[in-house]
């Protein structure tokens, strides 16, 4: 599934949001008109390639989607810009620092959920990080990333 989702993002089709929620997916039901940063969920997502054109993925540790592979993503926190949120999420989930290259897409799923999809470039190892990845070979070590070869259509 991760390869299909990646291809959808890279081809400009968007990143599908599963019905029924789980893993921070799905818009909250609005109870009042959308108020930016109040009852609207802002999500950031980063697509990062290495020098071999491999894509950075993270493996989820949350119970409801344990073991699934995703692009680094998460919700904005109050007071953050979308770029700050993207950098923080990448650092938390992978341990890497990154620099945004471009905003690939802005996706809206109803009035209460907006996702900002960035193309970003890794710039080095960060501080802390990788605190939510699935452990590798047991529950002690973190396993924050998997690199998948980028497929190009002719």
TORKOL-4160 file (C-alpha; in steps of 0.2 Angstrom, whole numbers, padded with zeros to 4 digits, m for minus):
154
<pt num="1" X="0000" Y="0000" Z="0000"/>
<pt num="2" X="0014" Y="0012" Z="0004"/>
<pt num="3" X="0021" Y="0011" Z="m0014"/>
<pt num="4" X="0004" Y="0015" Z="m0021"/>
<pt num="5" X="0002" Y="0030" Z="m0009"/>
<pt num="6" X="0019" Y="0036" Z="m0014"/>
<pt num="7" X="0015" Y="0035" Z="m0032"/>
<pt num="8" X="m0001" Y="0044" Z="m0030"/>
<pt num="9" X="0009" Y="0059" Z="m0021"/>
<pt num="10" X="0022" Y="0059" Z="m0034"/>
<pt num="11" X="0010" Y="0059" Z="m0049"/>
<pt num="12" X="0000" Y="0073" Z="m0042"/>
<pt num="13" X="m0015" Y="0063" Z="m0038"/>
<pt num="14" X="m0015" Y="0066" Z="m0019"/>
<pt num="15" X="m0012" Y="0054" Z="m0004"/>
<pt num="16" X="m0028" Y="0044" Z="0000"/>
<pt num="17" X="m0036" Y="0046" Z="0017"/>
<pt num="18" X="m0044" Y="0030" Z="0023"/>
<pt num="19" X="m0062" Y="0031" Z="0028"/>
<pt num="20" X="m0066" Y="0027" Z="0046"/>
<pt num="21" X="m0051" Y="0036" Z="0054"/>
<pt num="22" X="m0036" Y="0028" Z="0063"/>
<pt num="23" X="m0018" Y="0034" Z="0063"/>
<pt num="24" X="m0023" Y="0052" Z="0063"/>
<pt num="25" X="m0033" Y="0050" Z="0047"/>
<pt num="26" X="m0049" Y="0058" Z="0044"/>
<pt num="27" X="m0057" Y="0075" Z="0046"/>
<pt num="28" X="m0064" Y="0079" Z="0063"/>
<pt num="29" X="m0083" Y="0083" Z="0062"/>
<pt num="30" X="m0085" Y="0102" Z="0062"/>
<pt num="31" X="m0097" Y="0108" Z="0076"/>
<pt num="32" X="m0095" Y="0126" Z="0070"/>
<pt num="33" X="m0088" Y="0135" Z="0055"/>
<pt num="34" X="m0070" Y="0132" Z="0052"/>
<pt num="35" X="m0058" Y="0142" Z="0063"/>
<pt num="36" X="m0040" Y="0141" Z="0057"/>
<pt num="37" X="m0030" Y="0133" Z="0070"/>
<pt num="38" X="m0045" Y="0130" Z="0081"/>
<pt num="39" X="m0056" Y="0117" Z="0074"/>
<pt num="40" X="m0046" Y="0113" Z="0058"/>
<pt num="41" X="m0033" Y="0100" Z="0059"/>
<pt num="42" X="m0017" Y="0104" Z="0049"/>
<pt num="43" X="m0006" Y="0089" Z="0044"/>
<pt num="44" X="0011" Y="0090" Z="0036"/>
<pt num="45" X="0019" Y="0076" Z="0026"/>
<pt num="46" X="0037" Y="0075" Z="0019"/>
<pt num="47" X="0043" Y="0066" Z="0004"/>
<pt num="48" X="0062" Y="0064" Z="0005"/>
<pt num="49" X="0074" Y="0056" Z="m0007"/>
<pt num="50" X="0092" Y="0052" Z="m0005"/>
<pt num="51" X="0106" Y="0052" Z="m0017"/>
<pt num="52" X="0100" Y="0036" Z="m0025"/>
<pt num="53" X="0083" Y="0042" Z="m0028"/>
<pt num="54" X="0076" Y="0031" Z="m0014"/>
<pt num="55" X="0061" Y="0037" Z="m0003"/>
<pt num="56" X="0062" Y="0039" Z="0016"/>
<pt num="57" X="0048" Y="0029" Z="0024"/>
<pt num="58" X="0044" Y="0027" Z="0043"/>
<pt num="59" X="0036" Y="0011" Z="0051"/>
<pt num="60" X="0021" Y="0015" Z="0063"/>
<pt num="61" X="0021" Y="0010" Z="0081"/>
<pt num="62" X="0004" Y="0015" Z="0086"/>
<pt num="63" X="m0008" Y="0001" Z="0090"/>
<pt num="64" X="m0021" Y="0004" Z="0077"/>
<pt num="65" X="m0009" Y="0004" Z="0063"/>
<pt num="66" X="0006" Y="m0005" Z="0070"/>
<pt num="67" X="0019" Y="m0010" Z="0057"/>
<pt num="68" X="0012" Y="0000" Z="0043"/>
<pt num="69" X="0024" Y="0010" Z="0032"/>
<pt num="70" X="0021" Y="0029" Z="0029"/>
<pt num="71" X="0029" Y="0044" Z="0023"/>
<pt num="72" X="0035" Y="0055" Z="0038"/>
<pt num="73" X="0019" Y="0065" Z="0043"/>
<pt num="74" X="0010" Y="0072" Z="0058"/>
<pt num="75" X="m0001" Y="0086" Z="0065"/>
<pt num="76" X="0004" Y="0104" Z="0067"/>
<pt num="77" X="0006" Y="0111" Z="0084"/>
<pt num="78" X="m0001" Y="0128" Z="0090"/>
<pt num="79" X="0011" Y="0142" Z="0085"/>
<pt num="80" X="0020" Y="0132" Z="0072"/>
<pt num="81" X="0022" Y="0137" Z="0054"/>
<pt num="82" X="0019" Y="0123" Z="0041"/>
<pt num="83" X="0038" Y="0122" Z="0038"/>
<pt num="84" X="0042" Y="0121" Z="0056"/>
<pt num="85" X="0029" Y="0107" Z="0058"/>
<pt num="86" X="0036" Y="0098" Z="0043"/>
<pt num="87" X="0054" Y="0099" Z="0050"/>
<pt num="88" X="0049" Y="0094" Z="0068"/>
<pt num="89" X="0039" Y="0079" Z="0061"/>
<pt num="90" X="0053" Y="0073" Z="0050"/>
<pt num="91" X="0066" Y="0075" Z="0065"/>
<pt num="92" X="0054" Y="0066" Z="0077"/>
<pt num="93" X="0050" Y="0052" Z="0066"/>
<pt num="94" X="0067" Y="0049" Z="0057"/>
<pt num="95" X="0080" Y="0058" Z="0067"/>
<pt num="96" X="0085" Y="0068" Z="0052"/>
<pt num="97" X="0085" Y="0087" Z="0049"/>
<pt num="98" X="0078" Y="0093" Z="0032"/>
<pt num="99" X="0076" Y="0108" Z="0021"/>
<pt num="100" X="0059" Y="0110" Z="0011"/>
<pt num="101" X="0062" Y="0111" Z="m0008"/>
<pt num="102" X="0044" Y="0114" Z="m0013"/>
<pt num="103" X="0026" Y="0113" Z="m0008"/>
<pt num="104" X="0019" Y="0098" Z="m0019"/>
<pt num="105" X="0001" Y="0099" Z="m0014"/>
<pt num="106" X="m0012" Y="0106" Z="m0002"/>
<pt num="107" X="m0026" Y="0093" Z="0001"/>
<pt num="108" X="m0042" Y="0097" Z="0009"/>
<pt num="109" X="m0054" Y="0083" Z="0016"/>
<pt num="110" X="m0069" Y="0093" Z="0021"/>
<pt num="111" X="m0069" Y="0110" Z="0031"/>
<pt num="112" X="m0059" Y="0103" Z="0046"/>
<pt num="113" X="m0044" Y="0094" Z="0038"/>
<pt num="114" X="m0030" Y="0101" Z="0028"/>
<pt num="115" X="m0014" Y="0092" Z="0023"/>
<pt num="116" X="0002" Y="0101" Z="0016"/>
<pt num="117" X="0013" Y="0089" Z="0006"/>
<pt num="118" X="0032" Y="0095" Z="0005"/>
<pt num="119" X="0046" Y="0089" Z="m0006"/>
<pt num="120" X="0061" Y="0090" Z="0006"/>
<pt num="121" X="0079" Y="0087" Z="0006"/>
<pt num="122" X="0089" Y="0078" Z="0021"/>
<pt num="123" X="0102" Y="0090" Z="0027"/>
<pt num="124" X="0109" Y="0079" Z="0041"/>
<pt num="125" X="0106" Y="0070" Z="0057"/>
<pt num="126" X="0096" Y="0079" Z="0070"/>
<pt num="127" X="0094" Y="0079" Z="0089"/>
<pt num="128" X="0083" Y="0066" Z="0098"/>
<pt num="129" X="0071" Y="0060" Z="0085"/>
<pt num="130" X="0065" Y="0043" Z="0080"/>
<pt num="131" X="0054" Y="0041" Z="0095"/>
<pt num="132" X="0039" Y="0034" Z="0087"/>
<pt num="133" X="0046" Y="0021" Z="0075"/>
<pt num="134" X="0043" Y="0003" Z="0076"/>
<pt num="135" X="0057" Y="m0006" Z="0085"/>
<pt num="136" X="0069" Y="m0017" Z="0074"/>
<pt num="137" X="0070" Y="m0035" Z="0079"/>
<pt num="138" X="0062" Y="m0032" Z="0096"/>
<pt num="139" X="0055" Y="m0018" Z="0106"/>
<pt num="140" X="0072" Y="m0010" Z="0111"/>
<pt num="141" X="0079" Y="m0002" Z="0096"/>
<pt num="142" X="0071" Y="0010" Z="0085"/>
<pt num="143" X="0068" Y="0007" Z="0066"/>
<pt num="144" X="0063" Y="0024" Z="0059"/>
<pt num="145" X="0066" Y="0022" Z="0041"/>
<pt num="146" X="0065" Y="0011" Z="0025"/>
<pt num="147" X="0071" Y="0017" Z="0008"/>
<pt num="148" X="0061" Y="0012" Z="m0007"/>
<pt num="149" X="0068" Y="0014" Z="m0024"/>
<pt num="150" X="0059" Y="0028" Z="m0034"/>
<pt num="151" X="0050" Y="0021" Z="m0049"/>
<pt num="152" X="0048" Y="0032" Z="m0064"/>
<pt num="153" X="0035" Y="0031" Z="m0077"/>
<pt num="154" X="0040" Y="0033" Z="m0096"/>
